[in-house]
Structure formats: structure tokens, C-alpha cells
């Protein structure tokens, strides 16, 4: 059996995912708020609004305080001359092996929140779709992007 990948994503990803969850939770709380106003307009049952608030708060607590640490602990990757090995997941472990000969191009992506934390996501495109290595330090992501691009080119020239 193959050994698990050793490289982990940047620890700053935990803070990034927490802030992402906070922003998402604020927007999700608008749903029970909107329902609360419709309760008064159309006389719908009030208990539905309470259930929506409780579910939204439960999701917020899990997404803010627990999920970022779990994702960080379970995300691993490794780049070798022949392939890219991605491993993530808690209950359902997803392991993706991307042969270098299948890599079409590789990008780094960075939104405003990722930029604030000095992080980038490496996106690897193949004919089968896109694969991501999330939340790497900017310097690590740039080096990894260039290395994958170089290895994919070398393998392509050998074929």
C-alpha cells in the first residue's frame, strides 16, 4: 500500500476558513430574518423561524470552531516527478493521483480574503477536470505552480 502524502497546507488556512465561515454565517442568518418578517405579513408559524435560527447557529458554530481545524489536519499533498498525490477528507477519504502527463496547465488563484492572509490556491487542470491544493502560502504556491508546470513540460517532451 502506498504511503500517505507528507506535505500539508499552510496553518494560516485555519484562520482563513474561520473568517469565510463567519461571513457565510452572517449571510445565512438573513434567511431566518427574512422568514421572521414573512411570519408577520402572512401569519406563518413562528416556530419555523426559531428552528431556522437554531440550525443556522449550529452550522455556524461547527463551521467556525471545528471544521477549519479538521480540514487542515486531513489535507495532504505531494508532488513527485511522475504524479501529484492529493489526500483529503474525514469520513470519506478522497485520494487523487494526477499523472504529470495529464496536466494541461496549472494556475494560482487568490481572492481578497486569501490575499489578506497571504495565501493562494494552486489549481491543476487536466482533461478530466480541475483539482485544487487550497490555501498555500503565496511563495509556496508560486514555487509549486512553477515546479508542476516544469515537470509537466518535461514529461510531455519525453513522450
N, C-alpha and C positions, 0 to 999 in steps of 0.2 A: 504494500500500500504506500502511496505517495505521501511525503511529508507535507504538513501544512505550510503555507507561505509565512514568512517571518516579518515582513515589513508592515508596520501599522500606520494609520493615518495620524495627522497632527493632533495633539491634545487640545489645541485651540478649537478644534471642531466641536467639542462638547459645549463650549460657550456659544459658538455659532448656532448649533442646533437648539440650544435653550432659547436664544433670542428669536429664532424662527418660530418656535413653538409658542412663545409669548405673543408674538404678532398674530399668528394663526388663531390663538385662543381669543384674542380681543375681537377679531372678526367673527368667530363662531358665536360669541356671546351676543352679537347683534341679532341672531336668529331668534333666541327666546325673547329678546327685547321687542322685535317686530311682532312676534306672536302675542306678547302681552298687550300690545296696542290693538291687535285684531280681536282679542278677547273682549275688550270694551266696545268695539264697533259692532261685532256680530254676535256677541253673547256666547262665545265658545267656552268650553270648560277651562277653568283656571289651572287645574291640576296638570294639564299638558305643559303649560309654561314652566311649572315647577320641575317637572320631570326633565324637560329640555335643559334647564339651568343646571340641575344636578349632573346630568350626563355630560354636559359641556365642561363643567368644573372638574369632574372626574378625569375626563380626557386631558384637560389642561394640566392637572397635577401629574399624571403619568407622563405626558409628553415633555413637560418642563423638567421634572426632577429625576425621572428614572430612565426614560428612553434614550437620551443622549449618551449616558454612560454605557448602556447596553450596546448601542450601535458601535461606539468607539472600541469596546472590548472585543467585539466579534468581527470587525472589519480587518482583513489582512490581504496583502497583495505581494507579488513577487514578479520581477521581470528578469527573464533569462534570455540568452541568445536565440532560443528556439520558440519561446512562448511567453505569454502573460498569464499569470495564475491569480485569479480573484476568488476570495472566500469571504462570505458574509451570511448573516442570519443567526437566529437564536434557536427556535424550534425546528425550522426548516432551513438547513444549511444549503446555501447555493454556492457551488464551486464552478467557476467558469475558466476554461483553458482556451486562450486565444492564440492560435499559431501565428507566428510572425509573418508567414507567407500570406495570411488572410487580412492583415492590417492594411487598410486603404489610406487612411490619414488619421492624424492624432491632433487634438486641439486642447488648449486650456481655456476654461470658462471661469468668469468671475463676475458676480453681481455686486450690488452696492454693499450688502451685508458681508459677503465673503471678503470683499476688498477691505472693509473696516477691520476685519480680524487678520488680514494678511494671508488669506487662504485662496486657493484656486482648485478647480476640479479638472482632472485630466479626462478627456473624452476620447475614446478609441472607436473609430468607425471601421466596420467590416461589412461585407455583403449581407451578413445575417442581421446586422443592426448596430446599435451603439452600446458601448459599455463604458462605465464611469468608475474612476477612482476618486471618491469625493474628498474634499477638504484637506488638501495637502498644503504645506507652506509654499508660498509663491516661488521661492528659489528651488525647492524640491520638485515642484510641479514643472517648472521650466526645464530643469535638468532631465527629468523623467520623460517629458514630451520629446525633447531632442534625442534622447537615447533610444526611445521606441522608434522614432522616425528613422534614425540611422540604422538600427537593427533591421527594420522592415525593408529598408532600401538594400542593405547588404544581402539579405535573404532573397530579395526579388532579383538581384543581379546574378546570384548563384544559380537560380532556377532556369 
